[in-house]
């Protein structure tokens, strides 16, 4: 693809990527005029921070050339900073607790969470109390966490006074702040990976999918169940190994490995009644 063709083709491809985002914005009363200032500020911020020239000062004239935004407006936008979304406290603690439960010796068996005593008999014993105090550094009472988890259906207490984890992952329920955090983090990372794979000068990251059309609802349900089961098993393995590596030799990098399953009506323009499974060609070890 030539440098002349690339912008036009990229814009055409962006229509498919942006369509579900625009649908979400419209359903939540976010108008075009409300989005435009944010888009302008993002153009200036990304160009200012990431499209620099070695040994040269980033000027407002150059930023205006790169973004197509008037120089006076570029100057104003450079002074504004888009606030970084902080990890919600409940989300951070909840995710860490479940991850620890699924990866710490004595709390699981072959990646399956085991019922654990609600309280410890001795300091450091395997228990829900120890888990919360270790992960939360004693900033939050275990009783408060358990009460909230019972309310949300994340955990229950059995007849032996053991806490039973009811889910394989921490899934926010009814908390808009937590849901939006996961939404922006996971989508941003997926787009970042797929975008890097468009550049042949970068080593490609793993980003694959299997696509089939002409499926019945029953077939989609079966495939969804199969994919959910197998992918959760893999994520548990990644979680356990990542926890070991982080403890053994901590560093300053992060990783995010996720899965998704999408389904919908067959596009009207689809003409191939029996498409072969399709995968992205870019693949390498991460």
C-alpha positions in Angstrom: 0.0 0.0 0.0 1.5 3.4 -1.0 1.8 6.4 1.3 -0.9 8.1 -0.9 -3.4 5.2 -0.6 -2.8 4.4 3.1 -4.8 7.4 4.7 -7.8 6.8 2.5 -7.9 3.1 3.1 -7.3 3.5 6.8 -10.2 6.0 7.0 -12.5 3.4 5.3 -11.4 0.7 7.7 -11.9 3.1 10.7 -15.6 3.3 9.8 -16.1 -0.3 10.8 -14.1 0.2 14.0 -15.8 3.4 15.0 -19.4 2.3 14.2 -20.0 0.4 17.5 -18.3 3.2 19.4 -20.6 5.8 17.8 -23.6 3.6 18.6 -22.6 3.4 22.2 -22.1 7.2 22.4 -25.4 7.9 20.9 -27.2 5.5 23.2 -25.7 7.3 26.1 -26.5 10.9 24.9 -22.9 11.8 23.9 -23.3 14.0 20.9 -20.8 14.7 18.1 -20.3 18.3 19.5 -19.4 16.8 22.9 -16.9 14.4 21.4 -15.2 16.8 19.0 -13.2 18.8 21.7 -11.9 15.6 23.1 -10.9 14.3 19.7 -9.0 17.6 19.0 -7.2 17.4 22.3 -6.2 13.8 21.7 -4.8 14.6 18.3 -2.6 17.4 19.8 -1.6 15.3 22.8 -0.6 12.2 20.8 1.3 14.2 18.2 3.0 16.3 20.8 4.2 13.3 22.9 4.8 10.6 20.3 5.7 12.2 16.9 8.8 14.0 18.0 12.0 14.7 16.0 15.3 13.8 17.6 17.2 16.9 18.8 14.4 19.3 17.8 11.9 21.1 19.9 8.3 20.3 19.2 6.7 23.5 17.8 3.1 24.5 17.6 3.6 25.1 13.8 4.7 21.5 13.3 1.8 20.2 15.5 -0.6 22.2 13.4 0.9 20.6 10.2 0.6 17.1 11.7 -2.9 17.4 13.1 -4.6 19.9 10.7 -5.7 22.0 13.8 -5.0 25.8 13.7 -1.8 26.8 15.5 -3.6 29.1 18.0 -5.9 26.3 19.0 -2.9 23.9 19.3 -1.3 26.3 21.8 -4.4 26.3 23.9 -4.9 22.6 23.7 -1.2 21.9 24.7 -1.9 23.6 28.0 -4.8 21.3 28.8 -4.2 17.8 30.1 -6.7 14.9 29.7 -7.0 13.4 33.2 -5.9 9.8 33.5 -8.6 7.5 34.8 -7.5 5.9 38.1 -8.1 2.3 38.9 -11.3 2.1 41.1 -10.3 1.0 44.6 -12.9 -1.8 44.7 -11.8 -3.0 41.3 -8.1 -3.1 42.1 -8.7 -5.0 45.4 -11.3 -7.3 44.0 -9.2 -8.3 41.0 -6.1 -8.9 43.0 -8.0 -11.0 45.6 -9.4 -13.3 42.9 -6.1 -13.5 41.1 -4.3 -14.4 44.3 -7.0 -17.0 45.2 -6.5 -18.7 41.9 -2.7 -18.7 42.0 -1.6 -19.1 45.6 -0.7 -22.5 47.1 -3.3 -23.7 49.5 -6.1 -21.6 48.0 -6.6 -23.6 44.7 -6.3 -27.0 43.3 -5.2 -27.3 39.6 -6.4 -23.7 39.1 -9.8 -24.3 40.7 -10.6 -22.1 43.7 -11.1 -24.1 46.9 -13.3 -23.2 49.8 -11.2 -21.5 52.5 -11.9 -20.9 56.2 -13.5 -17.5 56.8 -11.1 -16.7 59.7 -7.6 -17.8 60.6 -6.7 -19.9 63.7 -3.1 -18.9 63.5 -1.6 -15.8 61.8 -0.8 -16.6 58.2 -3.1 -19.6 58.0 -4.9 -20.2 54.7 -8.2 -18.2 55.1 -10.2 -15.4 53.6 -9.0 -13.2 56.4 -5.4 -13.8 55.6 -6.1 -13.3 51.9 -7.6 -9.9 52.3 -5.1 -8.7 54.9 -2.2 -9.9 52.6 -3.5 -8.3 49.4 -5.1 -5.3 51.0 -2.3 -4.7 53.4 -4.7 -4.5 56.3 -6.3 -1.3 54.9 -9.7 -2.9 54.5 -11.6 -5.2 56.9 -12.2 -8.8 55.6 -15.7 -8.7 56.9 -16.5 -5.7 54.8 -15.2 -7.3 51.7 -17.1 -10.6 52.4 -20.3 -8.7 53.0 -20.0 -6.9 49.6 -19.0 -10.1 47.8 -22.0 -11.9 49.2 -24.3 -9.1 48.1 -22.8 -9.2 44.6 -22.9 -13.1 44.4 -19.1 -13.3 44.0 -18.7 -15.5 47.1 -20.8 -17.3 49.7 -20.3 -19.0 53.1 -21.0 -22.7 53.5 -22.1 -24.7 56.5 -18.4 -25.2 57.5 -17.9 -21.4 57.8 -15.8 -21.5 54.7 -15.8 -18.9 52.0 -16.6 -20.2 48.5 -15.6 -18.3 45.4 -18.6 -18.4 43.0 -16.8 -17.0 39.9 -13.5 -17.6 38.0 -12.9 -13.9 37.6 -13.7 -10.6 39.2 -16.6 -9.3 37.1 -18.1 -5.9 38.1 -21.8 -6.0 38.5 -23.9 -2.8 38.6 -20.8 -0.6 39.1 -20.5 1.8 36.1 -17.1 3.1 37.2 -15.6 -0.4 37.3 -17.2 -1.5 34.0 -15.9 1.6 32.2 -12.4 1.0 33.5 -12.3 -2.5 32.1 -13.9 -1.3 28.9 -11.3 1.4 28.2 -8.3 -0.6 29.3 -9.1 -3.8 27.3 -10.3 -2.1 24.1 -7.4 0.4 24.1 -4.9 -2.5 24.5 -6.5 -4.6 21.7 -6.5 -1.6 19.3 -2.9 -0.9 20.2 -1.8 -4.4 19.5 -3.8 -4.6 16.2 -2.4 -1.2 15.1 1.2 -2.2 15.8 0.7 -5.3 13.6 -0.2 -3.1 10.7 3.4 -1.8 10.8 5.8 -4.4 9.2 8.8 -2.8 10.9 7.6 -4.0 14.4 7.7 -7.6 15.6 4.0 -8.7 15.5 2.1 -9.5 18.7 -0.4 -12.3 19.1 -3.8 -11.2 17.7 -5.8 -14.0 16.1 -9.4 -14.9 15.6 -11.6 -17.6 14.1 -14.6 -16.5 11.9 -17.5 -18.5 10.6 -20.8 -17.5 9.1 -24.0 -19.4 8.3 -24.3 -20.7 11.9 -27.4 -21.6 13.9 -28.2 -20.1 17.3 -27.6 -23.5 18.9 -24.2 -23.8 17.1 -23.2 -20.3 18.4 -24.2 -21.2 22.0 -22.2 -24.5 21.8 -19.1 -22.7 20.5 -19.5 -19.9 23.1 -19.5 -22.5 25.9 -16.5 -24.3 24.4 -14.5 -21.1 24.0 -15.4 -19.8 27.4 -14.3 -23.1 29.1 -11.0 -23.4 27.2 -10.1 -19.7 27.4 -10.7 -19.5 31.1 -8.4 -22.4 31.7 -5.7 -20.7 29.7 -6.2 -17.4 31.6 -5.9 -19.1 34.9 -2.5 -20.6 33.8 -1.3 -17.2 32.6 -2.5 -15.7 35.9 -0.6 -18.2 38.0 2.6 -18.0 35.9 2.5 -14.1 35.9 2.2 -14.1 39.6 5.3 -16.3 40.0 7.4 -14.2 37.6 6.3 -11.0 39.3 7.4 -12.3 42.7 10.6 -13.8 41.4 11.9 -10.8 39.3 9.7 -7.7 39.3 10.2 -5.0 36.6 8.5 -2.0 35.2 6.5 -3.5 32.3 2.9 -4.6 32.1 1.0 -7.1 30.1 -2.7 -7.6 29.3 -3.9 -10.9 27.7 -7.7 -11.1 27.1 -10.3 -13.1 25.2 -13.6 -12.2 23.6 -16.4 -13.9 21.8 -18.6 -12.0 19.3 -21.7 -13.0 17.4 -24.3 -11.2 15.4 -26.4 -11.3 12.2 -24.7 -12.4 9.0 -23.8 -9.3 7.0 -26.2 -8.9 4.0 -23.2 -8.6 1.6 -21.7 -11.9 2.6 -21.7 -14.2 -0.4 -19.5 -17.2 0.7 -21.9 -19.8 2.2 -19.1 -21.9 3.6 -16.2 -19.7 4.6 -13.0 -21.3 5.9 -11.8 -20.5 9.4 -9.8 -17.2 9.2 -6.9 -16.2 11.3 -4.8 -13.1 11.4 -1.4 -13.9 9.8 0.6 -12.0 12.3 1.8 -14.2 15.2 4.8 -14.4 17.4 5.7 -15.2 20.9 5.0 -12.3 23.3 
